[in-house]
Amino acid sequence: MIRGLLFRVVAVLMCLVCAPAVAQNDFPNRPVKLVVPWGAGGGTDAVARMLAALLEKDLGKPVNVVNVTGGSGVMGHQTIATAPPDGYTIGLITTEIVMIHHQGLTKFNGSSFTPLGLINVDPAAVQVRADSPYKSLNDLLAAIKANPGKLKASGTARGGSWHLSLYGLLKDARIDPTTVPWVPSVSNNAALLDLVAGGIDIVSGSHPEARPLIEAGKVRSLAIMDAQPSKLFPAVPTVKAASGSGWISGVWRGVAAPKGLPKAIEERLATATRKAWDSAEFRQFMESRGFGLNWKGPKEFAEFLAKSDTEAGALMKATGLAR
Amino acid sequence: MDALTTAFGLVFDPYVLAVILGAGLFGLFVGAIPGLTATMATALLVPVTFFMPPVPAVAAIVTATAMAIFSGDIPGALMRIPGTPASAAYADEAYAMTRKGQAELVLGAGLVFSVIGGLIGTTILVIAAPSLAEIALKFSSFEYFWLVLLGLTCAIFISAGGALRGFVSLLLGLVIATVGMENPAAFPRFTFDRPELTGGVTLIPMLVGLFAVSEIFRFVVAEAPPIMVAQERFGSIFRGQGKLIRQYPMQTLRGSLLGTAVGALPGAGADIAAWISYAISKKLSKTPEKFGTGHVEGVIESGAANNSALSGAWIPALVFGIPGDSITAIAIGVLYLKNMNPGPTIFLENPQNIYAVFIVFFLAQLLMLPLGWFAIKTYKQVLKVPRNVLMPLILLFCMVGAFAINNSVFDIGVMLAFGLLGWFLEANRFPVAPVILGAVLGHMLEDNFINSMIKADGQWGAFFDRPIAGGLAAATFLLWTAPLLLRLWRRARGAAA
């Protein structure tokens, strides 16, 4: 009787000890879920679906994209962070994760995840109407200084990443950011449309987003907030070249898993992500869409998350966007 | 001309035709399942299209969307589960016709006039895309504000229960639209600290709840369940359509033109187009009293508008790479992927590709006739299922659909809550459709109003300064005061006589 019980206890304990090891060796043995915090059809969704198709090839099990939307990305990020850390739920985390907790919308931040790899960064750029008098970033900054409150800017919702990018640029140029009233918009596209329609004067956003209207001759890009010019529009100067400010800002996307992922699974997934990122298909996809290809492995990605978080927090406090 | 010949060669290739047929069947299937949307169908296709040449890739998306949008109307007509806010404009009318035993007539009309609307919209897209897109680019928040107001006004005018009851429903919808943090200040409003509510009340569960679940509740509580007029036999859906075309040519043309024009505006879309069309149809009809009782006229005009608006949405998408709706947003991504960069140059570089896409547009509309016939034939079987079996099944489908939108159990609760609300409203003769319109357009109304005020530094005059805004404002005020002015005029004439 006692021996039977003992036997059972030992058996259960052994299972507990061995099960994860077994599971890690043959990971994955069932489909993996890739959570996207944004809606089907958007840019992040497109990247996720491409990535899923490539991860599937390497992992040998289906990788299903699941869109969990709502609350400026809160719902999706929360779903990834609170999933069991077994590698079967991973997700695409985006810039918003270092911002939304400063607004008091969630308790999760960059450190709530096991970073697997940063895959893309799209630098912010400053766009104006093609027929506007501002030929360079300095023209625009001088006009803002001369007429505080007159020029209106847009690009995303209030407190969104493009909003912060522009405010950072102004602050760096020693201009009070609040002298450029922010007009909230549902998307960067909507803001660009309003720019062309003459409703606003400045749009902060990425080159891929502004590309069709720049190519159609309706919009002019003045400067890009990056260390080097973009591949799409190499003639557009960096902020440094245009005005001397060293301000760099942009949006990014990365693959992450819940915190506490076993090391072996972390390595397996990080390698698979890197392999997918390296593939010709992924590169062709990203380049055709004009998305910037950047890679940071788990360690660098974690450092990047911590640094972005501090920067975003400081900027949001300074401009009254944090709560 | 050479490019056109090449384009025909590109499309009439066995592989491309097979892709079109396959995508058509896929779209039909996804659209016919309540809760699954055309946007979802398109997003699922993107990784597949990556491995195709440009023409079949775009063809797959164009065909799948057209089919999904149409087949989304079938559960709307047969079971009162509208697939999109646009079809909510005429879902009640179509369902009323089904209950009168005219399911084949209304489904056939939905199919035939969707195709006609689509063909007219596509023709306009081919002929006038660049110039129409230029006009669309003149719309700023001031213009959209008035357009939204115009759309909301229409909802009141067409309400079956009278203008006052329609107005109450609309206000309820506008209140629902205030939930969430998708407002200009990005401040969480009425969210009760539920993260699920920060994005606002999810539209599809609300739509399904108000229409379908309320109908189920009504069926359950009715002591003697209303017996649906027995469908003696389900005749040919195409019978009688020729007569309808001859009877309502103006309605068809009006709906198609308005649909294309409104669809071409990136900030508006098929929903506003369908509502305004339905309202115009009722206002100008010789028999406005029949509207709401199962009368096909409004279904024809707003059905044509709905589908032509989808073609219209491609105008800014192709010319300026600006999506008119979530579907064209996905399609633009695929165009870039295939090196068919949207922009004025799309008509100059590789013109054979864009001609091929246009041919696919026409082909997809025509393919809708046989595939739609097939879908209706299959779907009509639900009418044979006894209602006490059918109703629980519909509830099950509604729950799956509500869950699938965000993968959230919360949305099932939203659906059930709105089912109760819808049942309560209709039991007291308040129409539910204006609630949906208010909830959809409430955000746009608020965003465009606040944005305009920020831009104008709080000056009211700016709402009338721009020529298009001024024109739309005049139209709105005229519509508001028309009944009053008419009455005054009649009284003055009566006094004189």
Interface residues (C-beta under 8 A of the other chain):
Chain A: G39 A40 G41 G42 G43 D45 A46 R49 M50 A52 A53 V66 N67 V68 T69 G70 G71 S72 V74 M75 Q78 Q103 L105 T106 G149 K152 A157 R158 G159 G160 P181 W182 V183 P184 S185 V186 N189 A190 L192 L193 D194 V196 A197 G198 G199 I200 R211 P212 L213 E215 A216 K218 E281 F285 S288 R289 G290
Chain B: T39 M40 T42 A43 V46 P47 F50 L137 K138 F139 S140 S141 F142 E143 M181 E182 P184 A185 A186 P188 P195 E196 L197 T198 G199 T202 P266 G267 V319 F320 G321 I322 P323 S326 I327 A329 I330 I332 G333 Y336 L337 K338 N339 N341 P342 G343 P344 T345 N406 N407 S408 D447 I450 N451 S452 I454 K455 D457
